[in-house]
Amino acid sequence: MKKLEEYVRNIPDFPEPGIIFRDITTLIKDPDGLQMSVDGLCDMLKDVDFDIVVGPESRGFIFGVPVAYKMHKGFVPVRKKGKLPWKTVSVTYDLEYGSAEQEMHADAIMPGQKVVIVDDLLATGGTVEAIKKLVRKMGGEVVKMCFVMELAGLEGRKKNEDTEVDALITYPGK
């Protein structure tokens, strides 16, 4: 059996020269790669006390839902502003060029709930930092964040030092 990182396609010079884009489409289309990813994420959570899985649009859905299903937990989607059909709670955060806004339904997280965030990639850490703020705003507690991949050179863990972070694959660069 291949190592998990062997299922990830590396695309050099995308989106700009000098960057290696880590493409998960080759990982999720392969039954072994997908199963290894979901099983690995679940293994990270086997000793964690939590109530619900939160995943950001869109790749957090890909990994968060099967993790929630396998661990018999619910799943809460985090979406870009304007995509959810009911009353929402939102948080705005800074991007490299501008800002973005993330939303959850107002009844998605109950006060005191223990939350795990699952996503495909930890890069600069800004998105998950914003999601943590959103969860806390709703009275929840983020107890762990799990990723398929981490780009350690972008130092996303630094923005999230107050929360346990784990990744299946860690790439040293950007």
N, C-alpha and C positions, 0 to 999 in steps of 0.2 A: 504494500500500500504506500502511496505517495505521502509526503509531508503536506500539511495544509497549505503552506506557502507555495507549493508547486502547482496548486490549482489557480493561483492568482496570476493574471496576465499582466506583465510589466510593459507599459507603453512609454518609450523614451520621448522626451521633448514635447510632452503634452501636459498642461495647456500652453506651456511656453518652454523655450530651450533651457535645458539643464534640469527640468523636473521629470521624475519618473512617476507616471500615473499608475496607481495600483487598481486594476480593474477586477471587480468581484463577479462580473457576469460569467466568467469562465468557471469560477468556484461554484456559483449557485446552479449552473446548468448541469453540473456533474453530480449524480446522486451521492457518490462518496464524499465529494467536497462539501456539499450541502449538509450531509449527515454529520460529518466531522465538525463542521462549524457549530451547528445547533447543539450537538452533544458536548462540545468543548465549552460553549457558553453555559450550558446547564451544569456542567461539572464545576465551573467557577462559583455557582450559586448553591451547591448542594448543602453547605453548612450555613447559609445566610438566612436569617429570619426576615421574611418580607411578605407583603400582602398583594402587590400588583406590579406589573411590568409596564414601563412607559417607553415608547419608541418614537423618535422623530421621523417625519416625512422625509424621504420615502423608504430609504434602505433600512431604517430602524423598524419599519413594518415587516420587511422581509425576514429579519432575524428575531425580532421581538415577539411576534405572534407564535411561531413554533416553540420558542422557549416558554412562553406563558402556557401554551397548550400542554407541553410535555410536563411542566411542573404544576399543572392544575391551578393556575393563577389567571386572573383577568388581565386584559391588555388595554392600555389607554393610548390612543394616537395623539401626537402633538403635530399640529398642522400650521402651515403658513396662514397669515391673516386672511380672513374671508372665506376659508374653505370649509369651516364647520357650520352646520345648519342650525344650531341652537345657541343659547346664551353661552358666552365664553369668558374666560379670564385670559389676559394676555401679558406678555412681557416684550419690551423692545430692547435690542442689544446692538452693539456696534460690530460692523464688518470692516474689512480692510478698506473698502470704498463705500461708505454709507452706513445704513442700518437695516435691520430686519425685525420682524415681529413674529412671535410664535404664540399659538393659542391652544387651549384645551377647553373642553366643555366645563362649565362652572360646577357641575356635579361629578366630575371625573375622579377627583381625589378627595377623600374625606379626612377631616382633621385626625391626626394620629396615625394615618396609614404609613406603612413602611414601603418605600418605592425603590425599585431597581430600574435603572436606565440601560437599555440595550440599543446599540447602534453598530454600524459596520466599521466606522472609522473615527479615531480620535486624532485630530490634527492640531489646530490652535487651541481647541477647548472652549471656544466662545459659545457654540450652540448648546453644548451640554451644561455649561455654566448658566446660560439663560433658562434652560429647562429646570435646573435645580432651583433657581429663583422662583419660577412659576409654581413648582411643587410646594415650596415653602410658603409662598403667598397663599396657597390653598390649605395650609396646615399640615401638609405631609412632610415626611422625612426621607431624603434620599440616602439609602444605606450602602449602595454600591452602584458602580457604573461598569458595564462590560462591553467590550468591543471585539470585533473580529481582528481588526488591524489598528496599529498605532504608529504614527510617524513621530518618533521620539524627538527628532530635530526641531519640530515645531513647538515643543514644550507645552503641550496641552495639559499635562498633569499639573503644571505650576498654577494654572488658574483653578484647579480643582483639588488642591492639597487637603482640603477638609473632608474629602470623600474617598473611600477606597476605590481604586481604579485597577482594572485588569484587562489584558488584551491577549488574544490567542497568538498573534504574530506581532512582533515589534521590529520595525525598520528603523535603523539608526538615523537616517537622514530625513529629508523633506520629501 
